[in-house]
């Protein structure tokens, strides 16, 4: 069995509530809303931990994000 990094391990056990085609899903700073979580509003798919002033930026279903100044590619293997 291949050795997983901590980020890869969390990606396997933390299942997101929704998925979309946002560029955010490939960013290290994106934290998705977890499955069966009742806290966030229905249209929120996650938060950006890189854009943090004054609070973390919420990513909604209806946002069309094609380019982001804070984007950091997730490391692959």
C-alpha positions as CSV (number, residue, x, y, z in Angstrom):
1,X,0.0,0.0,0.0
2,X,1.3,3.4,-0.9
3,X,2.1,5.9,1.8
4,X,-0.4,8.8,2.0
5,X,0.4,12.3,3.0
6,X,-1.7,13.8,5.8
7,X,-3.7,15.9,3.2
8,X,-4.4,12.8,1.0
9,X,-5.5,10.9,4.1
10,X,-8.0,13.6,5.1
11,X,-9.3,13.8,1.5
12,X,-10.2,10.1,1.8
13,X,-12.1,10.3,5.2
14,X,-13.7,13.8,5.1
15,X,-16.5,13.5,2.5
16,X,-17.8,16.8,1.2
17,X,-21.6,17.5,1.1
18,X,-21.5,18.8,-2.5
19,X,-19.1,19.0,-5.4
20,X,-18.8,21.6,-8.1
21,X,-16.5,22.6,-10.9
22,X,-14.9,25.5,-9.0
23,X,-11.2,26.0,-9.3
24,X,-11.3,26.0,-5.5
25,X,-11.6,22.2,-5.2
26,X,-8.0,21.9,-6.4
27,X,-6.7,24.5,-3.9
28,X,-4.9,23.7,-0.7
29,X,-6.8,26.5,1.1
30,X,-10.3,25.2,0.3
31,X,-12.1,23.5,3.1
32,X,-15.4,21.9,2.0
33,X,-18.6,21.6,4.0
34,X,-18.7,18.0,5.3
35,X,-21.4,15.6,4.6
36,X,-24.4,15.6,7.1
37,X,-23.2,19.0,8.5
38,X,-26.2,21.2,9.4
39,X,-24.4,24.4,10.2
40,X,-23.8,26.3,6.9
41,X,-26.5,27.7,4.6
42,X,-27.5,25.4,1.8
43,X,-25.7,27.2,-1.0
44,X,-22.2,27.2,0.7
45,X,-19.9,24.5,-0.6
46,X,-16.9,25.5,1.5
47,X,-14.5,28.1,2.8
48,X,-11.2,29.5,1.6
49,X,-8.6,29.6,4.3
50,X,-6.3,31.7,2.1
51,X,-8.6,34.7,1.7
52,X,-9.2,35.4,5.3
53,X,-9.9,39.1,6.0
54,X,-12.0,39.8,8.0
55,X,-13.4,36.2,8.0
56,X,-12.8,33.2,5.8
57,X,-14.3,33.7,2.4
58,X,-17.4,31.5,1.8
59,X,-17.6,29.7,-1.6
60,X,-21.2,29.3,-2.8
61,X,-22.7,27.1,-5.5
62,X,-23.5,30.1,-7.6
63,X,-20.1,31.8,-7.6
64,X,-18.2,31.3,-10.8
65,X,-14.5,31.2,-9.9
66,X,-12.2,30.9,-12.9
67,X,-9.0,32.5,-11.5
68,X,-7.9,33.4,-8.0
69,X,-4.9,35.3,-6.6
70,X,-4.7,33.1,-3.5
71,X,-4.9,29.8,-5.4
72,X,-2.3,27.1,-4.3
73,X,-2.4,23.8,-6.2
74,X,-2.8,20.7,-4.0
75,X,0.3,18.6,-4.1
76,X,-0.2,15.3,-6.0
77,X,1.6,12.2,-4.9
